[in-house]
Amino acid sequence: MKDDLAVACSGACMIHCLVTPIVIGFGTAGLLGDWFTSEWVHKVMLVPVILLAILSLPGAYRRHKNHWPLLLGGIGLSTMVSALIGPE
C-alpha cells in the first residue's frame, strides 16, 4: 500500500513537472501558471513524498536486501529538499 502511494506521488510529480512548462508555453499561464510555479505547491507536494519515503524505503531495503533504491531515494529526496531551501 505504501509503495502504491509512493508511485502515485511520483507520478503526480512527473505530471506536474511536464505540464507546467506546457501551460506556461501556451500562454495560458494566468492563475493556473502562478499556481503551478508557486513555492507553496512544491512544499505541499514534498510533504507526502518525504513521509512515504521514510515509511517505505527502509522496509523495502530490509525485504529485498538491495541498497540501490534506498541510496537513490535518499539522493532524490536530498535534491528536492535542497532545491526548496537553497538559494535560487
C-alpha positions as CSV (number, residue, x, y, z in Angstrom):
1,M,0.0,0.0,0.0
2,K,2.8,2.4,0.9
3,D,4.6,1.6,-2.3
4,D,1.5,2.3,-4.3
5,L,1.1,5.7,-2.7
6,A,4.7,6.4,-3.3
7,V,4.3,5.5,-7.0
8,A,1.2,7.8,-7.2
9,C,3.1,10.7,-5.7
10,S,6.0,10.1,-8.1
11,G,3.5,10.1,-11.0
12,A,1.9,13.3,-9.7
13,C,5.3,15.0,-9.5
14,M,6.2,13.9,-13.0
15,I,2.9,15.2,-14.4
16,H,3.4,18.5,-12.6
17,C,6.9,18.8,-14.0
18,L,5.7,18.1,-17.5
19,V,2.5,20.1,-17.5
20,T,3.9,23.3,-16.0
21,P,6.1,24.3,-19.0
22,I,3.4,23.3,-21.4
23,V,0.8,25.5,-19.7
24,I,3.3,28.4,-19.5
25,G,4.4,27.8,-23.1
26,F,0.9,28.1,-24.5
27,G,0.4,31.4,-22.8
28,T,-2.4,30.3,-20.5
29,A,-0.2,30.9,-17.5
30,G,-2.5,33.3,-15.7
31,L,-3.7,31.9,-12.4
32,L,-3.0,28.3,-13.3
33,G,0.6,29.1,-14.2
34,D,1.1,31.0,-11.0
35,W,-0.4,28.1,-9.0
36,F,1.8,25.5,-10.8
37,T,5.0,27.5,-10.2
38,S,4.4,28.8,-6.7
39,E,6.7,27.6,-4.0
40,W,4.0,26.5,-1.6
41,V,2.7,23.9,-4.1
42,H,6.2,22.4,-4.2
43,K,6.4,22.4,-0.4
44,V,2.9,20.8,0.0
45,M,3.8,18.1,-2.6
46,L,7.1,17.4,-0.9
47,V,5.5,16.5,2.5
48,P,3.8,13.2,1.4
49,V,6.9,12.3,-0.7
50,I,9.1,12.6,2.4
51,L,6.7,10.8,4.6
52,L,6.2,7.9,2.2
53,A,9.9,7.6,1.6
54,I,10.6,7.4,5.3
55,L,7.9,4.7,5.6
56,S,8.7,2.7,2.5
57,L,12.4,2.8,1.7
58,P,13.8,1.2,4.9
59,G,11.2,-1.6,4.7
60,A,12.0,-2.2,1.0
61,Y,15.7,-2.4,1.9
62,R,15.1,-5.0,4.7
63,R,12.8,-7.0,2.4
64,H,14.9,-7.0,-0.8
65,K,18.4,-6.5,0.7
66,N,19.1,-4.1,-2.1
67,H,20.7,-0.8,-1.2
68,W,20.2,1.0,-4.5
69,P,16.5,2.1,-4.0
70,L,17.5,3.4,-0.6
71,L,20.5,5.3,-1.9
72,L,18.7,6.7,-5.0
73,G,15.7,7.7,-2.9
74,G,17.9,9.5,-0.5
75,I,19.7,11.3,-3.2
76,G,16.3,12.3,-4.8
77,L,14.9,13.5,-1.5
78,S,18.1,15.4,-0.8
79,T,17.9,17.1,-4.2
80,M,14.2,18.0,-3.8
81,V,14.7,19.4,-0.3
82,S,17.8,21.4,-1.2
83,A,16.0,22.9,-4.2
84,L,13.4,24.4,-1.9
85,I,15.7,25.6,0.9
86,G,18.7,26.6,-1.1
87,P,19.2,30.0,-2.8
88,E,17.9,30.3,-6.4
